[in-house]
């Protein structure tokens, strides 16, 4: 496959520059009919989660395509679903550059992007121009708050985005766990979380009546949670009848990378170093939820065996991000093939 050659060239560049070039390259290959040069066929393994039928359980996590500029290019790689965003009501530049750093010795990435995006209206224009959703592809839209919105007014931003994206999303993810927006993770705490989920659930039901269809809603949580916090979040998810939970976002921990180049950069750490912590949180959350709310497992998946561990810990679906940067489209086909074997045995 050609991806290892592409990766060598891309890794010679600044991480954010390389990201932009790589994504544009995927869109070019798709438009030219040459996606097969970098992508293998993906094993079909239909699964039903949150009332949606996924052609396979391997998704792309939010963050790779923040504005939905490359939906059709990514769709050609065989993902069972694609999540775009995080999007905010108003455009924002995010944090100063450089703000993305590779740690290849550990197959990790640190980012402090800060929800850089072109705003919800731009994302919706891109979604409506894409073929993937028109053809029934499952598209998640991940929503957040603007950096300038006070944390006590955060619910207003989420409600604006929920209202705008509702009719164009297969499911909607509420991101309260990025470490790169000041105080955002405060929303994971008991009273703040209860208030936010209550408002969002009421709005979701109102929009379901308005549009004549029910769009599932998930919550994306951090890996930096203790057992008490995990139990409280599980209780809130059940109480407010959320449709799913994504475990997990990036970590503030530097365990395993502290002595490596770029290891002390500020921001969220993803990739292989977060795998253990993320999977432990997933397992504890699964136990607390007792099957009442499905879990999407994400964090450090770099192989089929990694994805299998997420399923064993209680996930129904998985998502990749940093592993996709390091392994390329081969990771999608490898994970799909591995999970097809596991899930068919469980039927």
Residue pairs with C-beta under 8 A, 6 or more apart in sequence:
1 38
1 40
1 328
1 329
1 330
2 37
2 38
3 38
3 327
3 328
3 329
3 330
4 328
6 22
6 25
6 38
6 328
7 326
7 328
10 18
10 21
10 22
11 18
11 102
11 104
13 21
14 98
15 98
15 100
15 101
15 102
15 109
16 97
16 98
16 99
16 100
19 64
19 100
19 325
23 64
23 65
23 69
23 70
23 73
24 70
26 35
26 38
26 70
26 73
26 74
26 76
26 77
27 69
27 70
27 72
27 73
28 73
29 35
29 37
29 38
29 73
29 76
30 72
30 73
30 75
30 76
31 72
31 73
35 73
35 76
35 77
38 77
38 328
38 329
39 76
39 77
39 78
39 329
39 332
39 333
40 78
40 329
40 330
40 333
41 78
41 333
42 56
42 58
42 77
42 78
42 332
42 333
42 336
42 337
43 56
43 333
43 336
43 337
43 340
44 55
44 56
44 340
45 55
45 56
45 57
45 80
45 336
45 339
45 340
45 343
45 344
46 53
46 54
46 55
46 56
47 53
47 54
47 56
47 57
47 80
47 316
47 317
47 343
48 54
49 57
49 244
49 294
49 316
49 317
50 171
50 216
50 218
50 243
50 244
50 294
51 214
51 216
51 243
52 138
52 170
52 171
52 216
54 80
54 81
54 138
54 317
55 80
56 78
56 79
56 80
56 336
56 339
56 340
57 80
57 311
57 316
57 317
57 318
57 336
57 339
57 343
58 78
58 79
58 80
58 307
58 317
58 318
58 319
58 320
58 332
58 335
58 336
58 339
59 79
59 80
59 81
59 82
59 83
59 140
59 296
59 317
59 318
59 319
59 320
60 74
60 79
60 81
60 82
60 83
60 319
60 320
60 321
60 324
61 83
61 298
61 319
61 320
61 321
62 83
62 84
62 85
62 86
62 140
62 142
62 173
62 175
62 220
63 85
63 86
63 111
63 113
63 142
63 321
64 74
64 321
64 324
65 71
65 74
65 82
65 84
66 84
66 85
66 86
66 87
66 116
66 117
66 118
67 84
67 87
67 117
67 118
67 122
67 123
67 126
68 84
68 85
68 123
68 126
68 127
68 130
69 126
71 82
71 84
71 126
71 127
71 130
71 132
71 133
71 139
72 130
72 131
72 132
74 82
75 82
75 131
75 132
75 137
77 329
77 332
78 329
78 332
78 333
78 336
79 332
80 138
80 317
80 336
81 137
81 138
81 139
81 140
81 170
81 317
82 132
82 137
82 138
82 139
82 140
83 139
83 140
83 141
83 142
83 173
83 319
84 123
84 127
84 139
84 140
84 141
84 142
85 117
85 123
85 140
85 141
85 142
85 143
85 144
85 173
85 175
86 115
86 117
86 142
86 143
86 144
86 175
86 178
87 117
87 119
87 120
87 123
87 141
87 142
87 143
87 144
87 161
87 165
88 115
88 117
88 119
88 120
88 143
88 144
88 145
88 146
88 157
88 161
89 119
89 120
89 146
89 157
89 160
89 161
89 164
90 119
90 146
91 117
91 118
91 119
91 122
92 114
92 115
92 116
92 117
92 119
92 146
92 147
92 148
93 116
94 113
94 114
94 115
94 116
94 117
94 180
95 112
95 113
95 114
95 116
95 180
99 111
99 112
99 113
99 114
99 267
100 109
100 110
100 111
100 112
100 113
101 109
101 110
101 111
101 262
101 265
101 267
102 108
102 109
102 262
102 325
103 109
103 110
103 257
103 260
103 261
103 262
103 263
103 271
103 273
104 326
105 260
105 261
106 256
106 257
106 260
106 263
106 271
106 272
106 273
107 271
107 272
107 273
107 302
107 322
107 323
107 326
108 256
108 257
108 269
108 270
108 271
108 272
108 273
108 274
108 322
109 269
109 270
109 271
109 322
109 325
110 257
110 262
110 263
110 265
110 266
110 267
110 268
110 269
110 270
111 180
111 250
111 267
111 268
111 270
112 179
112 180
112 265
112 266
112 267
112 268
113 180
113 267
114 147
114 180
114 181
115 144
115 145
115 146
115 147
115 178
115 180
115 181
117 123
120 143
120 160
120 161
120 164
120 165
121 164
123 141
123 165
124 164
124 165
124 168
127 133
127 139
127 141
127 168
128 168
132 139
133 139
133 168
133 170
137 170
138 170
138 171
139 168
139 169
139 170
140 169
140 170
140 171
140 172
140 173
140 218
141 165
141 168
141 169
141 171
141 172
141 173
142 172
142 173
142 175
142 220
143 158
143 161
143 162
143 165
143 172
143 173
143 174
143 175
144 157
144 158
144 161
144 175
144 178
144 181
144 184
145 151
145 154
145 157
145 158
145 181
145 184
146 157
147 181
147 182
149 156
149 157
151 182
151 183
151 184
151 186
151 187
154 184
154 187
154 196
155 195
155 196
155 199
155 200
158 174
158 196
158 199
158 200
159 199
159 200
159 203
162 172
162 174
162 200
162 203
162 204
162 207
162 217
163 203
163 207
165 172
166 172
166 204
166 207
166 211
166 215
167 211
167 213
167 215
169 215
170 215
170 216
171 215
171 216
171 217
171 218
171 243
171 244
172 215
172 216
172 217
172 218
173 217
173 218
173 219
173 220
173 246
174 196
174 200
174 217
174 218
174 219
174 220
175 220
175 249
176 184
176 185
176 187
176 188
176 193
176 196
176 219
176 220
176 221
177 184
177 185
177 188
177 220
177 221
177 222
177 248
177 249
178 184
178 185
178 249
178 250
178 268
179 185
179 222
179 249
179 250
179 251
179 252
179 267
179 268
180 267
180 268
185 222
185 224
186 192
187 193
187 196
188 221
188 222
188 225
188 229
188 233
189 229
190 232
190 236
193 232
193 233
193 236
194 236
194 239
194 240
197 219
197 236
197 237
197 239
197 240
197 242
198 240
200 217
200 240
201 217
201 240
201 241
201 242
204 214
204 215
204 217
207 215
208 214
208 215
216 243
216 244
217 242
217 243
217 244
218 242
218 243
218 244
218 245
218 246
218 296
219 233
219 237
219 242
219 244
219 245
219 246
220 245
220 246
220 248
220 249
221 233
221 245
221 246
221 247
221 248
221 249
221 281
221 285
222 248
222 249
222 250
222 251
223 247
223 248
223 249
223 250
223 251
223 253
223 274
223 277
223 278
223 281
223 299
224 251
224 252
224 253
224 277
225 233
225 281
227 284
230 281
230 284
230 285
230 288
231 288
233 245
233 285
234 285
234 288
234 289
234 293
235 288
236 242
237 245
237 289
237 293
238 289
238 292
238 293
242 293
243 293
243 294
244 293
244 294
244 295
244 296
245 285
245 289
245 293
245 294
245 295
245 296
246 295
246 296
246 298
246 319
247 278
247 281
247 282
247 285
247 295
247 296
247 297
247 298
247 299
247 315
248 274
248 277
248 278
248 281
248 282
248 298
248 299
249 268
249 299
250 267
250 268
250 269
250 270
250 274
251 268
251 269
251 270
251 273
251 274
251 277
251 278
252 268
252 269
253 269
253 273
253 274
253 277
254 263
254 264
254 269
255 273
255 277
256 272
256 273
257 263
257 269
257 273
258 264
270 299
270 300
270 321
270 322
271 300
271 302
271 322
271 323
271 325
271 326
272 300
272 302
272 322
272 323
273 300
274 299
274 300
275 299
275 300
275 301
275 302
275 306
276 300
277 299
278 297
278 298
278 299
278 300
279 297
279 299
279 300
279 309
279 310
279 313
282 295
282 297
282 299
282 310
282 313
282 314
282 315
283 313
283 314
285 295
285 314
286 295
286 313
286 314
286 315
287 314
289 295
289 314
294 316
294 317
295 314
295 315
295 316
296 315
296 316
296 317
296 318
296 319
297 307
297 310
297 311
297 313
297 314
297 315
297 317
297 318
297 319
298 310
298 318
298 319
298 320
298 321
300 306
300 322
300 323
301 307
301 310
301 318
301 319
301 320
301 323
301 331
301 335
302 322
302 323
302 326
302 327
302 331
303 323
303 327
303 331
303 334
303 335
304 334
304 335
304 337
304 338
304 339
305 338
306 323
307 318
307 335
307 338
307 339
308 338
308 339
308 342
310 318
311 318
311 339
311 342
311 343
318 335
318 339
320 331
320 332
320 335
323 331
324 331
324 332
327 334
